Amino acid sequence: EHGSEDIDILPNGLAFISSGLKYPGIKSPAPDKPGEIFLMDLNEDNPRAVELRISRGFDLASFNPHGISTYTD
């Protein structure tokens, strides 16, 4: 809704998208909303971004993603 900060696309067509970056001193469209990670399957006819749930115990309130990268083993 408020745009993404970065995207990493795997060879299989899955895209991971980071969103919610806030810079000090720059107005944010959603200042109280924590950052998010979305998954999009680019192989689908009508791909849509789906928010991924982040594990319990993670400090979501301060999650401010800047960039994203993946590692494939």
C-alpha positions as CSV (number, residue, x, y, z in Angstrom):
1,E,0.0,0.0,0.0
2,H,2.8,2.4,0.8
3,G,5.4,1.1,-1.6
4,S,8.3,-1.3,-1.3
5,E,12.0,-0.6,-0.4
6,D,13.7,-3.6,-2.1
7,I,13.0,-6.8,-4.0
8,D,15.0,-10.1,-4.5
9,I,13.8,-12.5,-7.1
10,L,14.8,-16.2,-6.9
11,P,15.5,-18.2,-10.1
12,N,12.2,-20.1,-9.5
13,G,10.2,-16.9,-9.8
14,L,9.5,-16.3,-6.1
15,A,10.0,-12.6,-5.2
16,F,10.7,-11.4,-1.6
17,I,9.8,-7.7,-1.1
18,S,10.7,-5.5,1.9
19,S,8.5,-2.6,2.8
20,G,8.1,0.0,5.6
21,L,11.5,1.7,5.6
22,K,11.5,4.9,7.7
23,Y,14.3,7.5,7.6
24,P,14.7,9.9,10.5
25,G,13.5,13.4,9.5
26,I,11.5,12.2,6.5
27,K,7.7,12.0,6.7
28,S,6.4,8.4,6.5
29,P,2.9,7.6,5.0
30,A,2.5,5.1,7.9
31,P,4.7,6.2,10.8
32,D,3.2,3.8,13.4
33,K,3.2,0.7,11.1
34,P,6.1,-1.7,11.4
35,G,8.0,-3.0,8.4
36,E,6.9,-6.0,6.5
37,I,8.2,-8.7,4.2
38,F,6.0,-9.9,1.3
39,L,6.2,-12.9,-1.0
40,M,5.0,-12.8,-4.6
41,D,5.0,-15.8,-7.0
42,L,5.8,-14.4,-10.4
43,N,4.8,-17.7,-12.1
44,E,1.1,-17.0,-11.4
45,D,-1.2,-15.5,-14.0
46,N,-2.1,-12.7,-11.6
47,P,0.6,-12.5,-9.0
48,R,-0.2,-10.7,-5.8
49,A,2.0,-9.8,-2.8
50,V,1.2,-11.8,0.3
51,E,2.5,-10.6,3.7
52,L,4.7,-13.2,5.4
53,R,4.2,-13.8,9.1
54,I,7.3,-13.1,11.2
55,S,8.2,-15.6,14.0
56,R,7.1,-14.9,17.6
57,G,9.8,-13.3,19.7
58,F,10.9,-10.9,17.0
59,D,10.6,-7.2,17.8
60,L,8.1,-6.2,15.1
61,A,7.5,-2.7,16.6
62,S,11.1,-1.7,15.6
63,F,11.3,-3.7,12.3
64,N,12.5,-1.2,9.8
65,P,13.8,-3.2,6.8
66,H,16.4,-1.6,4.5
67,G,17.1,-3.9,1.6
68,I,16.7,-7.6,1.3
69,S,18.8,-10.5,0.0
70,T,18.3,-14.3,-0.1
71,Y,20.7,-17.2,0.2
72,T,20.0,-20.4,-1.7
73,D,21.9,-23.5,-0.6
